[in-house]
Amino acid sequence: MRPEPIKISRALVSLTQSGLISTERPPNLAVFYKPNDFGGVTDENRRSYILDLATKFHTFTKSKPLCGDPFEHVVKTACLQSKQYHVISPAPQNLEISGYALERECDHILMPRTFSGPLLIVEDKNLREWLTPSSEEVWALIGKALRVPNAIPVLICRRMHFVGYTIFGHVGLACWQVYRQYFHPSIESDLVPLRHKDGLGFADITTDVEPPPALVRFFAKTLPQHAEAFRTRFETNRVLLQRYAIDLGLETDMWGSQRSTLFEQFRRELLGLEDHGEELEDTPFYP
């Protein structure tokens, strides 16, 4: 089982500051860590092999046809197999729906056809990194849903930090983890060393683009059963969400410290918490 990324991040910072490990930032890649006694031919060969795999993986993830489109296909197919919605996928900017022109492009818009309920604004994020409730991807989705009348946000991702569900339960955002990262079947042979434990160890990357049954059930049963409850919570918090997502800009890219401060303010206001002056880094929300 992979450890929680935020705890690993803090441990790496501590080990680096204590001088037990050193860091390296290869071009266009994340920071790499190594023990201070790292060296020799065997170590250098291993370093070159891992950096080559990481570079290849990074290239694949930046390709919409190889990474973005396969996941969109999985989610769209799950929506269609649920037989509960009219599916618009993708939904381009300026598309007119019930007299309203979309201000932002959406991955999918689901219009209930077998039950009465709000529109579902669905975004899928085929990212390696875990998302948190403060992530730009979360707030960009909230911003899109706020701009569409009678709609609720639905996020499909590989992994969401568990603390996100407390926040989502309050604001009416539905989230589902697929525990996989999807790629186009044409690069299956290239993914083999990326999965291997002696490579990057990404055992959950897949080229099987048939939607998992659990995702189909999520669209077929969970969302129809709870759509009205989600809508009530979303509308109850609309003013607060709009202020932080749109007016203060959480839906946009911003510096990490600025995002952390804004989100902490939002969290306290949402949950009615008093400020006792504790440090932001003591909360579980920020890497």
HUMOSUL-V283546 format. One record per residue. N is the residue number from 1. RES is the residue in three letters. BURIAL is + if it has 24 or more other C-alpha atoms within 12 Angstrom, else -. D_LAST is the distance of its C-alpha to the last C-alpha in whole Angstrom. Layout:
n;res;burial;d_last
N;RES;BURIAL;D_LAST
N;RES;BURIAL;D_LAST
//
This chain:
n;res;burial;d_last
1;MET;-;19
2;ARG;-;16
3;PRO;-;13
4;GLU;-;10
5;PRO;+;8
6;ILE;+;5
7;LYS;-;8
8;ILE;-;9
9;SER;-;7
10;ARG;-;8
11;ALA;-;11
12;LEU;+;11
13;VAL;-;11
14;SER;-;13
15;LEU;-;16
16;THR;-;16
17;GLN;-;17
18;SER;-;19
19;GLY;-;21
20;LEU;-;21
21;ILE;-;19
22;SER;-;19
23;THR;-;18
24;GLU;-;19
25;ARG;-;18
26;PRO;-;21
27;PRO;-;22
28;ASN;-;20
29;LEU;-;18
30;ALA;-;14
31;VAL;-;14
32;PHE;-;16
33;TYR;+;17
34;LYS;-;20
35;PRO;-;22
36;ASN;-;24
37;ASP;-;27
38;PHE;-;27
39;GLY;-;30
40;GLY;-;33
41;VAL;-;34
42;THR;-;33
43;ASP;-;29
44;GLU;-;30
45;ASN;-;31
46;ARG;-;28
47;ARG;+;26
48;SER;-;28
49;TYR;-;28
50;ILE;+;24
51;LEU;+;23
52;ASP;-;26
53;LEU;+;25
54;ALA;+;21
55;THR;-;23
56;LYS;-;25
57;PHE;+;22
58;HIS;-;21
59;THR;-;24
60;PHE;+;25
61;THR;+;21
62;LYS;-;23
63;SER;-;26
64;LYS;-;27
65;PRO;-;30
66;LEU;+;28
67;CYS;+;25
68;GLY;+;25
69;ASP;+;28
70;PRO;+;28
71;PHE;+;26
72;GLU;+;27
73;HIS;+;30
74;VAL;+;29
75;VAL;+;28
76;LYS;+;31
77;THR;+;33
78;ALA;+;32
79;CYS;+;33
80;LEU;+;36
81;GLN;+;37
82;SER;+;36
83;LYS;+;39
84;GLN;+;38
85;TYR;+;37
86;HIS;-;38
87;VAL;+;36
88;ILE;+;35
89;SER;+;33
90;PRO;+;32
91;ALA;+;32
92;PRO;-;33
93;GLN;-;33
94;ASN;-;36
95;LEU;-;37
96;GLU;-;39
97;ILE;-;38
98;SER;-;41
99;GLY;-;42
100;TYR;-;38
101;ALA;-;37
102;LEU;+;33
103;GLU;-;31
104;ARG;+;29
105;GLU;+;29
106;CYS;+;28
107;ASP;+;27
108;HIS;+;29
109;ILE;+;31
110;LEU;+;33
111;MET;+;36
112;PRO;+;37
113;ARG;-;41
114;THR;-;41
115;PHE;-;40
116;SER;-;40
117;GLY;+;36
118;PRO;+;34
119;LEU;+;33
120;LEU;+;30
121;ILE;+;27
122;VAL;+;26
123;GLU;+;23
124;ASP;+;22
125;LYS;+;19
126;ASN;+;19
127;LEU;+;16
128;ARG;+;15
129;GLU;+;11
130;TRP;+;10
131;LEU;+;10
132;THR;+;9
133;PRO;+;12
134;SER;+;10
135;SER;+;11
136;GLU;+;14
137;GLU;+;15
138;VAL;+;16
139;TRP;+;17
140;ALA;+;19
141;LEU;+;21
142;ILE;+;21
143;GLY;+;23
144;LYS;+;25
145;ALA;+;26
146;LEU;+;27
147;ARG;+;29
148;VAL;+;31
149;PRO;+;34
150;ASN;+;34
151;ALA;+;31
152;ILE;+;27
153;PRO;+;24
154;VAL;+;23
155;LEU;+;20
156;ILE;+;21
157;CYS;+;18
158;ARG;+;17
159;ARG;+;15
160;MET;+;13
161;HIS;+;11
162;PHE;-;13
163;VAL;-;13
164;GLY;+;13
165;TYR;+;17
166;THR;-;18
167;ILE;+;17
168;PHE;+;19
169;GLY;+;22
170;HIS;+;22
171;VAL;+;22
172;GLY;+;24
173;LEU;+;22
174;ALA;+;23
175;CYS;+;20
176;TRP;+;21
177;GLN;+;19
178;VAL;+;22
179;TYR;+;20
180;ARG;+;22
181;GLN;+;21
182;TYR;+;24
183;PHE;+;27
184;HIS;+;30
185;PRO;-;33
186;SER;-;34
187;ILE;+;32
188;GLU;-;32
189;SER;-;33
190;ASP;+;31
191;LEU;+;28
192;VAL;-;30
193;PRO;+;28
194;LEU;+;25
195;ARG;+;25
196;HIS;-;27
197;LYS;-;25
198;ASP;-;27
199;GLY;+;25
200;LEU;+;21
201;GLY;-;22
202;PHE;+;21
203;ALA;-;23
204;ASP;+;22
205;ILE;+;23
206;THR;+;27
207;THR;+;29
208;ASP;-;31
209;VAL;+;31
210;GLU;+;33
211;PRO;+;30
212;PRO;+;30
213;PRO;-;32
214;ALA;-;29
215;LEU;+;28
216;VAL;+;32
217;ARG;-;32
218;PHE;+;29
219;PHE;+;31
220;ALA;+;34
221;LYS;-;34
222;THR;-;30
223;LEU;+;30
224;PRO;+;34
225;GLN;-;34
226;HIS;+;31
227;ALA;+;31
228;GLU;+;33
229;ALA;-;31
230;PHE;+;28
231;ARG;+;30
232;THR;-;31
233;ARG;+;28
234;PHE;+;27
235;GLU;+;30
236;THR;-;29
237;ASN;+;26
238;ARG;+;27
239;VAL;-;28
240;LEU;+;24
241;LEU;+;23
242;GLN;+;25
243;ARG;+;24
244;TYR;+;20
245;ALA;+;20
246;ILE;+;23
247;ASP;-;24
248;LEU;-;21
249;GLY;+;20
250;LEU;+;17
251;GLU;+;18
252;THR;+;18
253;ASP;-;16
254;MET;-;15
255;TRP;-;13
256;GLY;-;9
257;SER;-;11
258;GLN;-;13
259;ARG;+;12
260;SER;+;10
261;THR;+;13
262;LEU;+;15
263;PHE;+;13
264;GLU;+;13
265;GLN;+;17
266;PHE;+;17
267;ARG;+;16
268;ARG;-;19
269;GLU;-;21
270;LEU;+;21
271;LEU;-;21
272;GLY;-;23
273;LEU;-;21
274;GLU;-;23
275;ASP;-;21
276;HIS;-;21
277;GLY;-;19
278;GLU;-;16
279;GLU;-;13
280;LEU;+;11
281;GLU;-;8
282;ASP;-;11
283;THR;-;10
284;PRO;-;8
285;PHE;+;7
286;TYR;+;4
287;PRO;+;0
//
